[in-house]
Amino acid sequence: MSAVGQGSSAREEKLSVNTRTLPPGRKARRRPLEAFAAVSYVTVTLFGLFCLVPLWMVVSGSLTDESALALTGYSFFPEPFSLRAYELLFTGQSLLNGYIASLFITVVGTLMSVSCTASIAWVIARRLPVIGRPLTIFAYVPMLFSGGLVPLYLLVTQVLSLTNSWFAMILPLMLAPFLIFVAVSFFRQLPEEILDAARIDGAGELRIFFQIVLPLSSPILAVLALFYAVTYWNEWFTGLLFLSDPDKFPLQLILQNLIANVTNAAQLPSSAAGAAAPVYQLRFAMTVLTVGPILLAYPFAQRFFVKGITLGATKG
Amino acid sequence: MTVEHPVAVAKQRAPVAGSRKGRLPSRDSLVLMLLALPGIAWFLVFAYGPMVGLVVAFKSFNIRDGIFGSPWNGLANFRYFLMSGDAATIVFNTVFLNTLFLGSSLFAGLVLALMLNEIRGGLYRRFVQSTIFFPYFVSPIVISIMLQVILSGVGGRGGLLNNLLSIVDLPQVSWYTEPGAWPWILTIVKVWQLGGYTSVIFLAAITSISEEVYEAAAIDGASRWRMALSITVPLLLPTFAVLVVLGVGRMFFGDFATIYAIVQDNGVLFPTTDVIDTYVFRSLRTIGDFGTTAAIGMFQSVVGFVFVAAAVLVQRHFQKESSIL
């Protein structure tokens, strides 16, 4: 089973480079483009545009002068061009606060998540006698049944008193059972021989894990880190529940405030700029700055996500 | 607890038992358990803790007496929820919307995968694939803002769609006060969000189809369309079935963040968009009636469990080896 996961993810890598490229001779023979292929090109391209247009409208809006935005509510081309919103955001305090909060939650959260996921997954993957199976079930049951929101709310606010702490946004999401099992299936593919060799050389279990298993597992660690990082970066509703101090809001929560009330945008640049703040433009600019990091990391990270999904999909 | 279990060891470790059997003393097991400890602690507090906390559903909760001190009130919370007219609406919406979402995103993913498979230019294909996969990583809040731009403009000044409508002389629609349209709007959002993601799963399955089948079909003179329809689609059906089963299993735990981020507290849209999750979340924030809200949450968990368990059983029945346990 695990071999299938490995195989198809390896194939997936190849897939992105050249899929089922026919031998050159045959390809030339099929020169006249078939109808289905033509329809495919058009449809897929249109869907691609459909995915991009909303994004483009936000970027374009963030660069359009408030006077035009106030008339139309959106803009396809940044005309008249203006950088005012970005200037205000970069000189004010709340963007910086938002980035600090989002970065803290994402970096600290991802570190905690990846280390805990990898270590418990490794123990599960070892199939220890007696405790192995109960441990697997212990980690599996939460995928089937959850206590729900209210007990979680009471736990975080009453028992742990984490209100207004960034850890209230980290801890509830710290382990994703699904990713644990993705990691387990990866660990089970590691060659036994290497571990046995280490054992014969007298390496202890901790040493084997930290010095042999982890270095061999960098692909899966990257997959875990990226999935967790995106989750933390995009997280907002635990923030809505547990954070009330605006100075601690991560970017997503600042945006949430802007949705609830567009005039909140006027409070974004905390510097008293004199003239009325460009509330609509600020909203777009804030959105761009929130998606920005993901957009920048995406080209490099994408293949890891594909690998993770493929590994997960073959695992069910 | 850490005692060696020779039979189990011999069974599971058969190939390397010789070198292993004596080499996993209880001390090593203990060390490994230490490694698992942070994870176990998390599960106990954040996964199993809330399950215990569900006792609140059977209590008349108040903050002063706390979770275990508050007086019991039997099934009153459940009765209150089921009597209120909301129960039927939100259960219906949950099932209806999630069925729409599941069906449309699977269909879109399948079609996109088939079509991406026809695109030969490596670079262009990679570019398109990355593009349609990207929406999966856009946060619900950002989606909500994009949708506002299209449907109403930032300041409620018409928006892109209404301007397009006015070009072809159709009446303007005030989308955010039109509940009837929202199941379909949300479905389109879901296709936007998940179409590319689902196509990645299908493409992974397509690559595992043997090349020879296509070559044989090509020799028989089949067109690419014919091959897609008669070879690829039938061979993708198992994957499709698994995704359907998983989706049905998760039906009661739909991705409420997207819906809530879009609809927010816009009461006009509740009749068609309010699902169990958003209902629970809103009652928690605004009403603060923990007992009733916990009861709804528990109702969701139990029904959800039945769905998930059924899904797992169905899947195990058809796919013996791929189940996790």
Contacts between the chains, C-beta under 8 A, distances in Angstrom:
chain1	res1	chain2	res2	distance
A	1	B	321	4.8
A	1	B	322	6.3
A	7	B	208	7.7
A	8	B	204	5.6
A	8	B	205	8.0
A	8	B	207	6.6
A	8	B	208	5.4
A	9	B	204	7.8
A	11	B	204	7.9
A	11	B	207	4.6
A	11	B	208	6.8
A	12	B	203	7.8
A	12	B	204	5.5
A	12	B	207	6.4
A	14	B	207	7.8
A	15	B	203	6.7
A	15	B	204	7.9
A	15	B	207	5.0
A	16	B	122	7.9
A	16	B	126	5.5
A	16	B	129	7.3
A	17	B	122	6.1
A	18	B	122	5.3
A	19	B	117	6.9
A	19	B	120	7.8
A	19	B	125	7.5
A	19	B	207	7.1
A	20	B	117	7.6
A	20	B	211	6.5
A	20	B	214	7.3
A	21	B	120	6.8
A	26	B	218	7.5
A	27	B	120	7.9
A	34	B	223	5.8
A	34	B	224	4.9
A	34	B	225	7.0
A	35	B	223	7.9
A	35	B	225	6.9
A	36	B	118	6.3
A	36	B	223	6.7
A	36	B	224	4.8
A	36	B	225	3.6
A	36	B	228	6.7
A	37	B	118	4.6
A	37	B	119	7.8
A	37	B	224	5.8
A	39	B	115	7.6
A	40	B	114	7.6
A	40	B	115	3.7
A	40	B	116	7.6
A	40	B	118	4.0
A	40	B	119	6.2
A	41	B	118	7.6
A	41	B	119	6.3
A	43	B	111	7.7
A	43	B	115	5.6
A	44	B	112	6.6
A	44	B	115	5.0
A	44	B	116	6.0
A	44	B	119	6.4
A	44	B	128	5.4
A	44	B	132	7.6
A	45	B	128	6.8
A	47	B	112	6.4
A	47	B	132	5.7
A	47	B	195	6.9
A	48	B	128	4.9
A	48	B	131	4.4
A	48	B	132	5.7
A	50	B	192	6.8
A	51	B	131	5.5
A	51	B	132	5.2
A	51	B	134	6.4
A	51	B	135	5.3
A	51	B	192	6.4
A	51	B	196	6.9
A	52	B	131	6.1
A	54	B	146	3.9
A	54	B	147	7.8
A	54	B	149	7.1
A	54	B	150	6.6
A	54	B	192	7.7
A	55	B	134	7.9
A	55	B	138	7.7
A	55	B	146	7.3
A	57	B	146	7.1
A	57	B	149	5.4
A	57	B	150	7.5
A	57	B	160	7.2
A	58	B	142	7.7
A	58	B	145	6.8
A	58	B	146	6.1
A	58	B	149	6.8
A	61	B	149	6.8
A	61	B	154	7.4
A	69	B	154	6.3
A	69	B	155	7.8
A	70	B	155	6.4
A	70	B	157	7.6
A	71	B	157	7.0
A	72	B	153	6.4
A	72	B	157	6.2
A	72	B	158	7.3
A	72	B	163	7.6
A	73	B	149	7.1
A	73	B	152	7.0
A	73	B	153	1.8
A	73	B	154	5.0
A	73	B	155	5.6
A	73	B	156	7.2
A	73	B	157	3.7
A	73	B	158	6.0
A	73	B	159	5.7
A	74	B	149	4.7
A	74	B	150	7.5
A	74	B	153	5.4
A	74	B	154	7.0
A	74	B	159	6.4
A	74	B	160	5.4
A	115	B	38	7.6
A	116	B	38	4.8
A	116	B	39	4.8
A	116	B	42	6.4
A	117	B	39	7.2
A	119	B	35	4.5
A	119	B	36	6.3
A	119	B	38	6.8
A	119	B	39	6.4
A	120	B	35	7.6
A	120	B	36	4.6
A	120	B	38	7.5
A	120	B	39	3.0
A	120	B	40	7.0
A	122	B	32	7.9
A	122	B	35	6.7
A	123	B	32	4.9
A	123	B	33	7.0
A	123	B	35	5.6
A	123	B	36	4.0
A	124	B	36	7.7
A	126	B	32	6.3
A	127	B	12	5.3
A	127	B	13	7.8
A	128	B	24	7.9
A	128	B	29	5.7
A	128	B	32	6.3
A	129	B	4	6.0
A	129	B	5	4.0
A	129	B	8	4.8
A	129	B	9	5.3
A	129	B	12	8.0
A	129	B	24	7.6
A	129	B	29	7.6
A	130	B	1	6.6
A	130	B	2	7.2
A	130	B	3	6.6
A	130	B	5	5.1
A	130	B	8	7.1
A	131	B	1	6.5
A	131	B	2	7.4
A	131	B	29	7.1
A	131	B	33	7.0
A	135	B	36	6.8
A	135	B	40	7.8
A	136	B	324	7.8
A	136	B	325	6.3
A	137	B	325	7.1
A	138	B	40	7.3
A	138	B	43	6.3
A	139	B	39	7.5
A	139	B	43	6.5
A	140	B	324	6.4
A	140	B	325	6.4
A	141	B	47	7.8
A	142	B	43	6.6
A	142	B	47	3.9
A	142	B	48	7.6
A	143	B	308	7.5
A	144	B	305	5.7
A	144	B	308	5.0
A	144	B	309	6.2
A	144	B	312	7.5
A	145	B	51	6.9
A	145	B	301	5.9
A	145	B	304	7.7
A	145	B	305	4.7
A	145	B	308	7.9
A	146	B	47	7.2
A	146	B	50	6.9
A	146	B	51	7.5
A	146	B	253	7.6
A	146	B	301	5.7
A	146	B	304	7.9
A	147	B	47	7.7
A	147	B	49	7.3
A	147	B	50	2.6
A	147	B	51	4.3
A	147	B	52	7.5
A	147	B	53	5.6
A	147	B	54	5.3
A	147	B	297	7.6
A	147	B	301	7.0
A	148	B	50	6.7
A	148	B	54	7.0
A	148	B	280	7.1
A	148	B	294	6.9
A	148	B	297	3.0
A	148	B	298	6.4
A	148	B	300	6.4
A	148	B	301	5.4
A	149	B	277	7.9
A	149	B	280	5.4
A	149	B	281	6.4
A	149	B	284	6.2
A	149	B	293	7.5
A	149	B	297	5.6
A	150	B	53	7.4
A	150	B	56	6.2
A	150	B	57	7.9
A	150	B	280	7.3
A	150	B	284	6.2
A	150	B	290	5.6
A	150	B	293	5.0
A	150	B	294	3.9
A	150	B	297	5.2
A	151	B	49	7.2
A	151	B	50	3.6
A	151	B	51	7.4
A	151	B	52	7.6
A	151	B	53	2.8
A	151	B	54	5.7
A	151	B	56	6.3
A	151	B	294	6.6
A	151	B	297	7.7
A	152	B	46	7.4
A	152	B	50	4.9
A	152	B	53	7.6
A	153	B	284	6.0
A	153	B	290	7.9
A	154	B	53	5.9
A	154	B	56	6.8
A	154	B	67	6.0
A	154	B	290	6.9
A	155	B	45	7.4
A	155	B	46	7.4
A	155	B	49	5.6
A	155	B	50	6.0
A	155	B	53	6.2
A	158	B	63	7.2
A	158	B	66	6.8
A	158	B	67	7.1
A	159	B	49	7.9
A	159	B	67	7.9
A	171	B	42	7.7
A	171	B	46	6.4
A	172	B	46	5.9
A	174	B	42	5.6
A	174	B	46	7.1
A	175	B	39	6.2
A	175	B	42	5.3
A	175	B	43	7.0
A	175	B	46	7.7
A	175	B	47	8.0
A	180	B	39	7.6
A	181	B	324	5.3
A	192	B	15	7.5
A	192	B	16	5.6
A	196	B	16	6.3
A	196	B	19	5.5
A	196	B	20	7.6
A	199	B	19	7.4
A	199	B	23	5.7
A	200	B	19	7.3
A	204	B	28	7.3
A	204	B	31	6.7
A	205	B	28	4.8
A	205	B	31	4.5
A	205	B	32	5.4
A	205	B	35	7.5
A	206	B	31	5.8
A	206	B	35	7.1
A	209	B	35	6.3
A	230	B	137	5.6
A	233	B	139	7.5
A	234	B	137	7.6
A	234	B	138	8.0
A	234	B	139	3.6
A	234	B	140	7.3
A	236	B	139	6.9
A	236	B	140	7.3
A	236	B	141	5.6
A	236	B	257	7.5
A	236	B	261	7.5
A	237	B	257	5.6
A	237	B	260	6.8
A	237	B	281	7.1
A	240	B	285	7.5
A	241	B	284	7.5
A	241	B	285	7.2
A	252	B	139	5.7
A	252	B	141	5.2
A	255	B	141	4.7
A	255	B	142	7.0
A	255	B	145	6.9
A	256	B	141	5.3
A	256	B	261	7.4
A	258	B	145	7.7
A	259	B	141	6.7
A	259	B	144	5.7
A	259	B	145	6.4
A	259	B	148	7.4
A	259	B	261	7.5
A	259	B	264	6.5
A	260	B	264	6.5
A	262	B	154	6.7
A	262	B	155	6.6
A	280	B	154	4.2
A	280	B	155	6.0
A	283	B	145	6.9
A	283	B	154	6.1
A	284	B	145	7.9
A	284	B	154	7.5
A	287	B	142	5.6
A	287	B	145	5.2
A	287	B	146	8.0
A	290	B	139	7.2
A	290	B	141	7.7
A	290	B	142	6.3
A	291	B	138	6.3
A	291	B	139	7.5
A	291	B	142	5.5
A	294	B	137	5.3
A	294	B	138	7.6
A	295	B	134	8.0
A	298	B	130	7.4
A	298	B	134	6.3
A	298	B	137	6.7
A	299	B	130	7.1
A	302	B	130	5.6
A	302	B	133	6.7
A	305	B	133	7.5
A	306	B	133	7.8
A	306	B	200	5.7
A	306	B	204	7.8
A	309	B	197	7.3
A	309	B	200	5.4
A	309	B	201	6.1
A	309	B	204	7.4
A	310	B	200	7.6
A	310	B	201	7.7
A	310	B	204	4.4
A	313	B	201	4.8
A	313	B	204	6.0
A	313	B	205	7.7
A	313	B	239	7.6
A	314	B	204	7.7
A	314	B	322	7.0
A	315	B	322	6.6
A	315	B	324	6.7
A	316	B	242	6.3
A	316	B	246	7.5
A	316	B	315	6.3
A	316	B	319	6.8
A	316	B	322	4.4
A	316	B	323	6.2
A	316	B	324	6.9
